[in-house]
Amino acid sequence: MRLSRLVRTVAATLALVALCSDAPAQSPWQQPASDLASQIASILGRGTARLIIRNLSSLSVDEIPAIRKLLEQDLRALGVVANSAPKDTVVRVTLSETAHGFTWVAEVIQSDDTQVAVVDLPSSKNSQTPAPVQFMLRREALITTREPVLDALDLEGTMILLAPAEIDVETHSQTGWIKAQTTPNPARLQLARDPRGMLLPLVRGPGFDAWLAGLHCTGSPAQAPAAGWTIECQASDDPWPLTSTPVNSEPAPAGPVPIPPPSPPPAQTPPPLTQIRVFYDAARNYFTGVVSPSLGVDLPPFYSAAVLERSTGAALVINSIDGKVLLAANGKLIPVNGTSDWGSDFALIYSGCGDGEQIIVSGAGNSSPGNSPADTLRAFQITGSDATAASSPLVIDGTVTALWTAPDSKSVLAVIRNSQNQYEVDRVTALCD
């Protein structure tokens, strides 16, 4: 009797063990599928929709049916029935991948309205967070002048300097830079105490665009070299471009920023930047926060901005006038972690190191009693909403007064007021260790 009971107990235990061993392991896609389904359902409510999935990531085609099944199950549990019939409501899910992991983007299309849901998750090969790639910042002095400089532009042997009251054309000789031409800026508005200005090369042909408070100037070399440069200025309240590459002078059309296909460009090649323009407050030294086209979120006034190209569209990093660094993306405005010691100036570069793009940031350095303050420059990488220092501080003998991305997008131009009270224009690049 006891032996029979023992046999039955052992048999039941073995059956339970066999059953557990045959149970499927939890899929790594269960949680992201649940999160994405929850976002989709919050947009749609209860009803039916056509579910389309396209894979632009390294996932094998064998894994897609399992992901579809998980999404359909989670949606059904939330009251959304996904089927293949043609419907006015379509959920188009794109499985994409970046250097940091997977990004699942769901475009919820209802008639003429489209809303976006996004889930980020680390890939299995990136399950362990890698140590940040370290860079070395290199500084190269280009030109020094006693006049204040708002921005500079190197046009193949000709240096354009934008000052609060004039535009200078400098030519290079064996003895250094020589001022070849000075064109006064027609004063339209009273400049702020710490004014800003911006220079960009022309889209077609040699020349430049210049922006000041209430003023837009265009310069181009005369057909006869001896005639110098033709520089014309006119009153303008148009917004300034935030890209560093040549842009059209015509403002971008109003409307939401379109979502490009979520396939990131190679890290070595700067991606084509979304055209974003911003209005400058002529009575102050900052931008108003009004941008064109709209990013779907109200921005506060800010000093500096950088356009990041992401799989879900353009994201904007801004340094608001209250000292907070914020990220505007997907219709949301969130703080960027790790930026408490950032200065008011930063600029984006595409160095090809790490994930390809970095932000060069000014900051306060150390100074001893009786000595002039020394600012610093550091490289940061932005992952999600986190900023990670990727270089040691580059100590500057003086104060950084402006930072602009160079037209090649691979370096930044820093305007520095040095200890001799001169203005120095330096080129700063990031070198991979």
N, C-alpha and C positions, 0 to 999 in steps of 0.2 A: 504494500500500500504506500509506504513512505517512498519506495523506489519509484513507483509510478508517478507520484506527485512530483518527485525530483526531476524525472525525465520530462514531464510536461513543463515545469518551470524553466529548465534549460532550453527546451525547444522554443518557448515563447521569447526568451531572452535573445536567442540566436536570430529569430525572425525579426525582432525589433532592430537588432544591429544591422541585419541585411537591409531592412526597410530604410533605415537612416543612411546607410552607405549609398543606396540607390537614389536618395533625394537630391535633386539638382542643387548645385551651389547657387547662392544668391548672385544675380547678375550685377556687374559693376554699373549697368545702365539703369538700374531700377530707380535710384534716387534722382539722377538728372531728368529722367523721363517723367517722374512724378512732379518735380519742380516745374518743368516746362508745361506739362498738362495743366497744372494749377494756374499758371499765368494765362494760358490760352482760355481756360474756362472763365476766368475772371473778366476777360475781354468779351467773350461770346455770350455767356450765360447758357441756359439750357437750349438744346436744339440739335440740328444736324449740320455737318460740314464735310467738305471733300478734303481729305488729307493727302498731301503730296510730300514725299521725302526725296531729297537729292543729297548725294554724298560727295563732298569736295575735300574730304579728309583722308587720312591713311587707314581708316577702318576698312576691313575687307567686305566684299559684297555679301558674304555669308552672315555678317552680323546685322545687316540692315533689317531683315525680316523680324528678328527678335526685338529690335528697337521699335519697329512699327507696332508690333503686338503689344509691347509695354505701353506705348503712347495711347493706343486704342483702348486698352483696358482702363488706364487711368482716366482718360477722357470720359469713357462711359460711366465710370463711378462718379464723375462730377456732373453728369447729365448731358454730355455732348456725345452724340453718336457720329463716329467717323465712317464714311463710306466712300465708294468710288464714283458715285453718280454725279453728273454735272450739277453744280449748285451755285447760287449767287454768293455763298459763303465758302471761302477756300482757306485752308490752313497750309501754307507752304513752309516746310521745315527744311533748313539747310544745315547739314552737318559739316562744319569747317574746322580748321586747325591752325593754330599759331605756334610760335616757338615755345610758348608756355603751356599749351594744352589744347583741349577741344573747346570750341564755341558752337553751341546749338542756337540757331536763330529761327524763330517762327514768325512769319509774316501772316497776320490774320486779316484777310481781305474780305470786306463786306461792301458790295457794290463799289462805290468810289472811295471808300474809306479804308485805309490800311494802318494797322497798329502792329507794333513789334514786341515780341517777348524774347528774352535772351537768357541763356544759362551757360556759365563758364565752368569748366571742370578740368582738372589736371589729367594729362594722358598718363598711361601706365609707365611709359618710359621716363616721365617726369614726376613720378610719385614722390621722389625725394627732392626737395627744393635745392637747386644747385647754388653754390656760393656765387655771389655777384661777380661778374667779370670786372676786373680792375683796369682802368685806363690811366694814361698819363697825359696831362694837358700840357701842350707846348704853346708858348707865346712868342710871337714875332712882331717886333715894332715896325710899323709902316711909315708913319709920318708924325712929326711933332710941330705944334703951332701954339702961339700965345693967345689966339682967339678961341672962344668957346666953340666946340664942335658938337652938333646934334646927331649927325650921321655922316658916313663916308662911303664912297663907292669907287672901286678900282676898275677902270675901264681900259685895260691893256696899255699901260704906260701913262695913262691920264688919271689923276686922282681928283674926284669931285668931293668937296667939303661943304656940307650944309651947316651954316651958322645962323643964329637968330636973326641977324640983320642982312646977311649976304650969302651968295653962293660963289665959292672960289673954285677955279680950275687950276690945278697944279700939274705941271709937266715934269717928267723925270730927266735929269741930266747926269753927267759924270760926277757932279758935286752934290747930288741929291735932288730933292723936290724944289721946284721954283714956281712961285705964283705967277701964272700966265694971264689970268683974267679974273676980275671981280665984278659981280653983278649984284647991286643992292636989291634986297627984297622990298617991294612996295608995301609999306606998313598999312595994313587994313584994320587990324585989331590989336589992342594992347596985349602983348605976350604975358603969359604967366611968369611967376618968379623962376620957375624951373621948367622952361618950355621943352617941347619935344618936336622932333622932325623926322622925316623918313625919306630915304632915297631908294629907287629901284631902277634897274636898266630898262630901256624901252623894249617892247615886245619885238618890234621889227627895226633892224638897223641900229647903229651906234647911237647912244644918247641916254637920257635919264628922265625919270619922273621924280618930282620932289613935292613933299607935302609939309606944310606948316599950318599953324592955326589960321583958318580962314583963307588959305592960299594954296594954289596948285601951280607948279612951275614945270615946264618941259624944256630940256636942253638938248641940242644936237650940234655936232661939229659942222662948221660952214664948209661948202664945197671947196673953197680956196683955203688951204691950211693957214695962210697968213691972216685970214679974216677972223680966226679964233672960233668961238662957239656962239651959237644963237640961243639965247635963253629968254623965254617968254613966260610971264606969270599972270595969273588972273585970279580974281576972287572966287572962292569955291567953299561951299559947305558940304560937299560930297564926302561920304565915308572913306576912310583909308583902307587899303588892302592889308590883310594880316599875313599874306604869303610873302616869302622872300624871293621867289622866282619872278621873272618878268610877268606882268599882268596887263590885261587890256585896261585902257583908261575908262571904259564905260562901266558903270556900276553893274553888279550882278543882279539878275531879275529877282523879284521878291518871290517868296514861297519857301516851303520846307526843303531841307537839304535831301536830295535823293539818296537812297541806300544803294551803294554799288554792290556788285557781286562779291560775296565774302571770300575772296581768294587773295591773301596778302601778297604784295610784290616781294621780290628778292630783297634781302636785307642790304645788299651792297648798293642797290639802285634806289635813289630817292623816288618815292611814289609821286604821281601827279597830285598836287595838293588841291583840295576843295577850295573854291574861291569864296572867301569870307571877308567881308568888309565891316568896319566898325567906325562909329562916329566919335570924333575927338571933341572934348569940351574945351573950347577956345579960352574960356576964362579960368581954367584950371590946367593941371599938367597930367590929366588922365583921360581915359576913354569912358564914354557915358554908360556903356553896357548894352547899347542898342546896336545889334548886328544885322547884316543883310547877306544872305537870306537868314530867316529866323531858325534857331536851333530848337524851337519848341519849349523853351524855358526862359524865364526872365533872369537876366544877368545883372549883378550889381556893378557899379563903376569899378574900373580896374586899371592898373598901371601897365602890365605886360600880359601877353597872350601867346600861345603856341597851338597850332593846328596839328592834331594827331590823326592820322588816317587809320581807321580800324575797320574790321570786317563788317561792322554794323553801320558804318558811315563815319562822318567827320566828328571828332571829339575836340573840345576846346579846353585847354588848361589856362586859367587866368589867375592873376595875383590881385585880389580885390584891395581897395584902398584901406580896408581895416586890417590888412596883413594876412588874411586867410587865402590859401591856395585852393582853388575849387576846380572840379572837373565837370564840364557840361557835356553830357552824352545821353542819347536815347531819351531825350525829353526830361532828363533829371539833372539836378545840380547837387553834387556831393563833394565833401571835403577830401583833399588828398593827404593821406597820412605820411608822416616823415618830412614835413616841410616847415616845421616851426622856426627853423633858423634861416630860412630863405630871405634874401634881400628883395627889393622891389623890381629888379631887372632879371630877366632870363630870356633865352633864345634857344630854338631847336636846331640840332644838326643831325645829319645822317653820316655817321663815321664808318659804318660797316662793321663796327665792333659790337660784341654782345648781340642784342636783338636788332641792331642796325641804327636805332635812333636814340639820341640822348638830349637832355636839356642841360645847357650850361647856365649855372645860377650864380649870381653875385651874393656875397655875404660879408658881414663885418668880420675883420680879422683882429689880430692883437696889436696893440700899440703901447709903447712905453712912455712914461712921463717926459714931456718935452719933444717927443717925436710926432710926426704926422701920422694919422690913422692909416692902417694898411688894410684894404679890402682883400677878399679872396674870390676865386672862381672855382667851382666844382662841377663835375659831371654827375647827373642823376639819370636813372632809368625809371620810367613809369610803367608799372605792371598793374593792370586793373585800376584801383584807386590808391595804390601804394607807390611812394617814391623811395628809391634805394640809392644811396650814395655809391657811385661807381669809380670815384677817383679821389686821390688825396687833394687837399686844398692847394691851389696855386696862389701863392701870396703876391699881391699887387702892391707896388710902392705908390700908394695914392688911393683915390676914390673912383670907383666905377660909376660913371654918369650915364652910360647908355650901352645897351647890348642889342645887336641886330644880327640876324642870320645872313650870311653872305649869299650872293646870288647862286653860287655853286651848291649851296645847302650842305657843304661838307665842313664848314668852318663858321665861326662867328666873328664879327668885328666889335671890339670893345673900345669904347671911348673912356679914357682915364685922365683924370686931373691929378698930375703927379705932385711930388713934394716941392717942386720948383714952380708950382702954380701954372704949369703949362698943360696943354691938352694933347694927349698922345693917342693915336689910333693904332691898335694892335690887332693882329689876326691870331685867333686862338683855335687850335685844332686838338682833337682827341686821338691819341695813339694807343693801339692795343698793346698790352703787355705780352 
